[in-house]
Amino acid sequence: MLFNKILKITCVTLLLLVMHACNKKQKENGLKANAEFPIGTAIKIETLNADFELQDLQKSNFNSITSASDMKMNRIIESEGVYKWSRIDGILNYAQNNNQRLFGHNLIWHSSTPKWVEEKALKDTLWLAGFMKDYITTYVGRYKGKVAGWDVVNEAFESAGGAMRETIWYSVMGKDYIAKAFTYAHEADPNAVLFYNDFNIERDTLKLNATLKLIEDLREKNIPIHGLGFQMHIRMDIPDEVIANALKKAADTGLKIHLSEVDIIFNTHNDTQYGGEQIYTELTDDMKKAQAEKYKNLVKMYRSIVPKAQQYGITFWDFTDRDSWIDGFFSITDWPTIYDDNLQPKPAYFGVLEGLKEEL
């Protein structure tokens, strides 16, 4: 009886030691441990706080965090003059406790502008400029020195081509709303890294050129813009050569380059909600291998094309298929991230890891 009890205790002890060693090895071999720049993830803080397994993966692999939705205007100021900071404070607390960079997404974006703001701006066109200044000054000022960088303006151009998007901000304030947003953000926190962020610029030459012209115009006016965010919601069929060319042109600006919302899908869509086209209905081993190669190539392109001083980092827009925004938004079934629905690493994860570790 005593021998069996000692044997049982010994087995449990050995199991705990093995688990500790495995956890230690995972942390040592995680993505962030093999990168020369920050590796981030966008995630919902409520999802993260409710799932300890997800937290372990997040802490092991990432040293930068972006809120997927809670730092956007519609979550912060639901009615005039009433700010809600509790969720942002929770995200900040998580970042600080786990020694992670907090990136602010975003300040001005048409899709997160509250309806009450649009309605008031249409009635009183002079009001919107004052509101923008107060909002950015209050928000950025509150987190001065705590939020490392911001997507100041998000998606100012149409989905395709180089035309400005007809948002309430553009319609009422004109193109100058972008310069004003950057100016107010810099005044509120002179040390924050300020980005313009958009999608499709890795493959749409007209949109990329319009974005680069915007940046050029802002810099000629001494407007404080420090970085360009490539969302990188890309498809498997986008040629690597096209992506490489876009990164090279962006890097030539001398700005910091952030791959800010990375995921890679197999199916396609028309960039609108519920606009997905279900081409693939199941994920095969060959598809997994191809996705892993695509992720690996993207990481290697970033490392080799963007000078180290300009590498702000790579951020994944959620890192599990279970939590990805793709399926719900586009109404398709896809497998865009580096972990599967069961929080197990996919070949894509190891593709990223190889892309970080391989000599260039």
N, C-alpha and C positions, 0 to 999 in steps of 0.2 A: 504493500500500500504506500509506504513512504517513498520507495523507489519510483513508483508511478507518479507520485506527486512531484518529486524532484525533476523527473523527466518532463512532465508537463510544463513546469515552470521554466525549465531550460529551453524547451521548444518555443514557448511564448517569447522568451528573451531573445532567442536567435531570430525569430520572425521580426521583432521590433527593430533589431539591429540591421537586418536586411532591408526593411522598409526605410529606415533612416538613411542607409547608404544609397538606396535607389533615389530617394528624394534629393539627397545631396548631389548625386551624379546628375539628376535632371536639371537642378539649378545651375550646376557648373556647365552643362552642355546646352542650356537654353539659348534662345535666339539672342537675347541681349548680351550674353557673355561672349558671343562670337562676332559682335558688331563693333565697328569703330565710330558709330553714330547712334543716336537714340532709335530704339525700336518701340513703336507705340501701337496702341489699339484704341479705337473708339468703342464705347460700350455704354449701356444703360446702367447707372449706378444701382438702381433697385435690383436689376437682374444679378449684378455682381455681388451685392451684399447678401442676397438670398441663397447663394450657391457657393459653398466652401470649396468644392472641387474646381469650379471655374476660377475662384480666387487664387488657388494654388497655381493653376496654369498661367494666369495673368501675371502673378508675381514672379514666376520662374522665367518667363519669356520676355517681359516688357518693362521698360523703364520710362515710358512716356504714356500719358493717358489723355484721351479726348472724350468729352461727353457727347454721346450720339445725338442727344436732343435737349437736355436740361439746361444748357447754357445759351439757348436761342431766345430771341426776344419774346415770342409768344408764351414761353414758360416763365419768364421773369417779370414782365409787366403786363398782366392780364387786364388791368384797368388803369386809367390815368393816375399817375402819382403813387401807385401802390406796387412796390417791388417785393419780390419773393426770393430770398437768398438762401433758404435752408438747404435746398438740394445742391446748390453750388458749394456751399460750405461743407457739405458731406463729401462731395467729390474731392475738394481741396484737402480735407482731412485725410482721406484715403491716400491721396498722392503724397502728402507730406509724411504720413506714417510709414509708407513703403518706399520712400526716397525716389519718387517718380516725378518727372516733369509734367506739369499740367499745361495743356494747350487749349486755348479758348476758341471754340467754334460755336457761333460766330456772332459778329456784331450787326451787320446789315445784310439781310437776305430777304428777297421778296416773299419766299414761301413761308417764312416764319414771322412775317410782319402781322401783328394782330389786326383783326378786322376793324376794331375801334380806331386804330391809328389811320387806316386807309380812309374810313368814313370821315374822320375829322379833317384829314388833309385835303379831301375833296371839297369840303365846305370852307376851309380857311387855308389857302395855299401858302400863306406866309408862316403858318404855325409849324409846319413840318421841319423846317431848318432848325428852328429853336428846339424843337423836341429832340431831334437827332443829337444836337450838341449836349443837351442836358442828359440824355440817356447814356451816350458814350462816356461823358465825363464822370457821371455817377458810377457807372458799371466798371469801367476800366480803373477808375480811381480807387474804388473799394478793394480791388484785387491787385493793386500796384505792388510789384515785386513778388507776387505770389503766382500769377499766371505768366508763364515765360513768353508766350507769343499768342497772337490772335489772327484768325481769319477776319480781317476788318470788313471786307466786302466779298460776298460770295455770289458767284454766277451772275455777273452783270451783263453778260452777253447771251444772246439767244442760243438754243441748244446746238444749232448748226450755223456756220457762216460767221461773219464778223459784225453783224448788226447788234446795237445795244438792245437789251431786253426792255420792253415797254412795261416797267414796273411803276408803282406809285412813286418811288424815289426818283426815277428818271423823268417821269411825266411832270412832276411838280417842281423838282429842283434842277432838272437838266443833268448833263454829264458831270457837272461840277460836284454833285453829291458824293462822288467817289473821293475826290481830293479833300473835301471837307471831313469825311469820315476818318481818313488817315490822319489828317491834321489834328482832329480832336483826340484821337486815340493816342497819338504821340505826346500831346500836351498832358494827357492824364497819366501816362507812364512812359517817360522818355527811354527807359531801358527795355521795354517790351519789343519783341521782333514782330513786325507787322507784315502780313501777307495778303495778297490777292489770291483767291482760290476759285478754280473752275474745273469743269469736266469736258471731256472730248478734245481737249487741247493737245493730247498726245497723238491724235490721228486726223484732226480736222485742221488743215493748213490755214484756211481762211480765219478760223477762230483763233488759232495760235498767233498768227500775224497781227490780228486785231488786239489781242491781249498784250503782245510785246510792244505794239504802238502805244497802247494805253500806259504801260509802264514807262516808256520813253517820255511821253508827254508829262507824266507826273514828276519824273526826275528832273526834267528841264525847268519845271516850276518849283523845284526844291521841296516837293512834297515827300514826307518821310515814308517811303515804302522800302521794305528790306527783303522781301521774299515772294516767291511765286509757288503756289500750291497746285500740283497736278493731282486731281482727285484719283485718277487711275482706276476708275470702274471700267475695266477693260474686258474685251471678249477674246476668246481663244484665237479668233481668225484675224486679229489685228497684227500685221507683220512686225516683227521685232525691229526691222530696219526703219520703219515709220516712227516707232516710239523712240528709237535712238536718235533720229534726226531732230525730233522735237526737244528732247532733253539737251542736245548739243546747242540748239538755238537759244534755249532758256538759260543754260549755263553761261553762255556768252554775255549775258547781261551783267554778270557778276553778283547777282542776287542769290540769296539762299534758296535752295530748291527743296521742297517738301513733297514727298509722295504721300499725300494726306489722307486718302480714303481707299486704300488698295483692296480690290477683290477681282477675281477673274472668273467670268461665266462662260458656259458652253452655248447656251441658247442666245437669242437675240431679242431686241425690243426697239421701240421707236422713241425712247427717252421720255415717254409719258406714263402716268400712273395707269396700271392695268394694260399697258401696251406691250406685253411680252409675247413672244412667239415660241411655242413649245416645239423645238426641233428634236431634242433628245429627251427620252422619257426614263432612262436609267443610266446610272454611272458605271461604266465598264472599267476593267483594269487598264486597258489601253488609254482611256480618257484620263484616268488618274495619273498615269505616267506622263502623258502629254501636258497636263496641267502643272505637274511638278517641274517639268522642263521650262514651262513658260514663267513660272514664279522664279526659278533659278536664273533665267536669262534676264528678267526684269531687275533683280537685285544686282546682278553683275553689271548690267548697263548703268545703273545708278552709281555704283562704285567706280566704274572706269571712266564715265563721261563727266560726271559732276565733280569738280575739284573738292578735295576734302574740306576746305574752309567753307564751302557752300553747301555741304551736306547737312541739312537740318534734321533729316531722318526719314524713316519709312513708317507709316502708320497704316494698320489694317483696319478696315471698317467692319468691326466685329471680327472675331477670329474663329468662330465656329459656325458651321452650316445651320445648326439648331437656332442660332440667334440672329442670323443674317437678315437684312432688310429686303433682300432681292426678291424672294418668293412672294412675300405679301404685297410689295409695292407693284411689281410687274405682273402678278397673278400667273406665275409659272413655278415649276419645280426645277431648281438648279442646285449646284454644289460649289459655291464660289470661294470658300475660305480654306484655311489650312488645317482645321480640325473638323471632324464629322459630327453628326447629330448626337453621338454618344460621347463626345469630348475626347475622342481618340485622334492622335495625329494622323493626317493623311499623307500620302506621298508628297503632296504640295508643301507640307511642313518641312520635310527633309530636303525638298528642292530649295526652299528659302535658306535653310541651314547651309547647304552646300554652296549656294550663291554668296553667302557671307564669309565662308571659310576658304574657298578656293583662291589660290594665288592668281593674280591678274597678269 
